[in-house]
């Protein structure tokens, strides 16, 4: 929730509750990773430049690209990027 707030994004715009307990219940469901509301929310936060999600997207992209050839030094550099 704080990532959305820091990017001036309302969870209501994605048909998600702004209440942390209700949001936890929804996100803990096994199928939540396929829920288009969460996918749209994450994409919007990355696009808005929310630092936590931009960094996460950078790490995931690096790990997907390098697969089993990860260089720890490069990964650490991304952390401080």
ChimeraX commands (.cxc) that place a marker at each C-alpha (Angstrom):
marker #1 position 0.00,0.00,0.00 radius 0.5
marker #1 position 2.80,2.44,0.78 radius 0.5
marker #1 position 4.28,1.87,-2.69 radius 0.5
marker #1 position 0.98,2.84,-4.27 radius 0.5
marker #1 position 0.66,5.87,-2.00 radius 0.5
marker #1 position 4.20,7.05,-2.78 radius 0.5
marker #1 position 3.30,6.92,-6.49 radius 0.5
marker #1 position -0.05,8.68,-5.89 radius 0.5
marker #1 position -1.95,5.59,-7.03 radius 0.5
marker #1 position -5.26,4.65,-5.46 radius 0.5
marker #1 position -6.02,0.98,-4.93 radius 0.5
marker #1 position -9.68,1.82,-5.49 radius 0.5
marker #1 position -8.83,2.59,-9.13 radius 0.5
marker #1 position -7.94,-1.10,-9.49 radius 0.5
marker #1 position -11.03,-2.35,-7.67 radius 0.5
marker #1 position -8.90,-3.27,-4.64 radius 0.5
marker #1 position -9.60,-2.37,-1.01 radius 0.5
marker #1 position -7.59,0.35,0.68 radius 0.5
marker #1 position -7.85,-1.55,3.97 radius 0.5
marker #1 position -4.69,-3.59,4.71 radius 0.5
marker #1 position -6.53,-6.54,6.27 radius 0.5
marker #1 position -8.93,-6.91,3.34 radius 0.5
marker #1 position -6.08,-6.47,0.87 radius 0.5
marker #1 position -4.08,-9.22,2.63 radius 0.5
marker #1 position -7.03,-11.61,2.41 radius 0.5
marker #1 position -7.38,-11.00,-1.32 radius 0.5
marker #1 position -3.66,-11.22,-2.06 radius 0.5
marker #1 position -3.15,-14.44,-0.09 radius 0.5
marker #1 position -5.50,-16.39,-2.36 radius 0.5
marker #1 position -3.58,-18.84,-4.55 radius 0.5
marker #1 position -4.94,-17.32,-7.77 radius 0.5
marker #1 position -4.06,-13.73,-6.86 radius 0.5
marker #1 position -0.88,-13.94,-8.96 radius 0.5
marker #1 position -3.15,-14.29,-12.01 radius 0.5
marker #1 position -5.53,-11.55,-10.88 radius 0.5
marker #1 position -5.51,-8.79,-13.53 radius 0.5
marker #1 position -6.16,-6.15,-10.85 radius 0.5
marker #1 position -2.79,-6.87,-9.22 radius 0.5
marker #1 position -0.99,-7.06,-12.56 radius 0.5
marker #1 position -2.37,-3.67,-13.60 radius 0.5
marker #1 position -1.54,-2.19,-10.20 radius 0.5
marker #1 position 2.08,-3.37,-10.30 radius 0.5
marker #1 position 2.54,-2.15,-13.88 radius 0.5
marker #1 position 1.10,1.23,-12.94 radius 0.5
marker #1 position 3.41,1.55,-9.94 radius 0.5
marker #1 position 6.45,0.71,-12.07 radius 0.5
marker #1 position 5.33,3.17,-14.75 radius 0.5
marker #1 position 4.77,5.86,-12.08 radius 0.5
marker #1 position 8.30,5.30,-10.82 radius 0.5
marker #1 position 7.50,3.85,-7.39 radius 0.5
marker #1 position 11.07,3.13,-6.22 radius 0.5
marker #1 position 10.37,-0.23,-4.58 radius 0.5
marker #1 position 8.67,-1.64,-7.65 radius 0.5
marker #1 position 11.08,-0.13,-10.15 radius 0.5
marker #1 position 13.96,-1.79,-8.32 radius 0.5
marker #1 position 12.08,-5.07,-8.10 radius 0.5
marker #1 position 11.35,-4.95,-11.84 radius 0.5
marker #1 position 15.04,-4.30,-12.52 radius 0.5
marker #1 position 16.09,-7.31,-10.42 radius 0.5
marker #1 position 13.52,-9.62,-11.98 radius 0.5
marker #1 position 14.56,-8.52,-15.46 radius 0.5
marker #1 position 18.23,-9.14,-14.63 radius 0.5
marker #1 position 17.52,-12.56,-13.15 radius 0.5
marker #1 position 15.40,-13.61,-16.12 radius 0.5
marker #1 position 18.11,-12.46,-18.53 radius 0.5
marker #1 position 20.98,-14.13,-16.69 radius 0.5
marker #1 position 19.05,-17.22,-15.60 radius 0.5
marker #1 position 21.73,-19.41,-13.95 radius 0.5
marker #1 position 24.64,-17.11,-14.85 radius 0.5
marker #1 position 24.02,-14.49,-12.15 radius 0.5
marker #1 position 27.00,-12.38,-11.17 radius 0.5
marker #1 position 26.67,-11.43,-7.49 radius 0.5
marker #1 position 28.72,-8.27,-8.01 radius 0.5
marker #1 position 26.38,-7.11,-10.80 radius 0.5
marker #1 position 23.36,-7.96,-8.68 radius 0.5
marker #1 position 24.75,-5.92,-5.76 radius 0.5
marker #1 position 25.36,-3.00,-8.14 radius 0.5
marker #1 position 21.71,-3.15,-9.16 radius 0.5
marker #1 position 20.76,-2.90,-5.48 radius 0.5
marker #1 position 22.49,0.47,-5.22 radius 0.5
marker #1 position 21.32,1.62,-8.67 radius 0.5
marker link #1:1,2 radius 0.2
marker link #1:2,3 radius 0.2
marker link #1:3,4 radius 0.2
marker link #1:4,5 radius 0.2
marker link #1:5,6 radius 0.2
marker link #1:6,7 radius 0.2
marker link #1:7,8 radius 0.2
marker link #1:8,9 radius 0.2
marker link #1:9,10 radius 0.2
marker link #1:10,11 radius 0.2
marker link #1:11,12 radius 0.2
marker link #1:12,13 radius 0.2
marker link #1:13,14 radius 0.2
marker link #1:14,15 radius 0.2
marker link #1:15,16 radius 0.2
marker link #1:16,17 radius 0.2
marker link #1:17,18 radius 0.2
marker link #1:18,19 radius 0.2
marker link #1:19,20 radius 0.2
marker link #1:20,21 radius 0.2
marker link #1:21,22 radius 0.2
marker link #1:22,23 radius 0.2
marker link #1:23,24 radius 0.2
marker link #1:24,25 radius 0.2
marker link #1:25,26 radius 0.2
marker link #1:26,27 radius 0.2
marker link #1:27,28 radius 0.2
marker link #1:28,29 radius 0.2
marker link #1:29,30 radius 0.2
marker link #1:30,31 radius 0.2
marker link #1:31,32 radius 0.2
marker link #1:32,33 radius 0.2
marker link #1:33,34 radius 0.2
marker link #1:34,35 radius 0.2
marker link #1:35,36 radius 0.2
marker link #1:36,37 radius 0.2
marker link #1:37,38 radius 0.2
marker link #1:38,39 radius 0.2
marker link #1:39,40 radius 0.2
marker link #1:40,41 radius 0.2
marker link #1:41,42 radius 0.2
marker link #1:42,43 radius 0.2
marker link #1:43,44 radius 0.2
marker link #1:44,45 radius 0.2
marker link #1:45,46 radius 0.2
marker link #1:46,47 radius 0.2
marker link #1:47,48 radius 0.2
marker link #1:48,49 radius 0.2
marker link #1:49,50 radius 0.2
marker link #1:50,51 radius 0.2
marker link #1:51,52 radius 0.2
marker link #1:52,53 radius 0.2
marker link #1:53,54 radius 0.2
marker link #1:54,55 radius 0.2
marker link #1:55,56 radius 0.2
marker link #1:56,57 radius 0.2
marker link #1:57,58 radius 0.2
marker link #1:58,59 radius 0.2
marker link #1:59,60 radius 0.2
marker link #1:60,61 radius 0.2
marker link #1:61,62 radius 0.2
marker link #1:62,63 radius 0.2
marker link #1:63,64 radius 0.2
marker link #1:64,65 radius 0.2
marker link #1:65,66 radius 0.2
marker link #1:66,67 radius 0.2
marker link #1:67,68 radius 0.2
marker link #1:68,69 radius 0.2
marker link #1:69,70 radius 0.2
marker link #1:70,71 radius 0.2
marker link #1:71,72 radius 0.2
marker link #1:72,73 radius 0.2
marker link #1:73,74 radius 0.2
marker link #1:74,75 radius 0.2
marker link #1:75,76 radius 0.2
marker link #1:76,77 radius 0.2
marker link #1:77,78 radius 0.2
marker link #1:78,79 radius 0.2
marker link #1:79,80 radius 0.2
marker link #1:80,81 radius 0.2
view
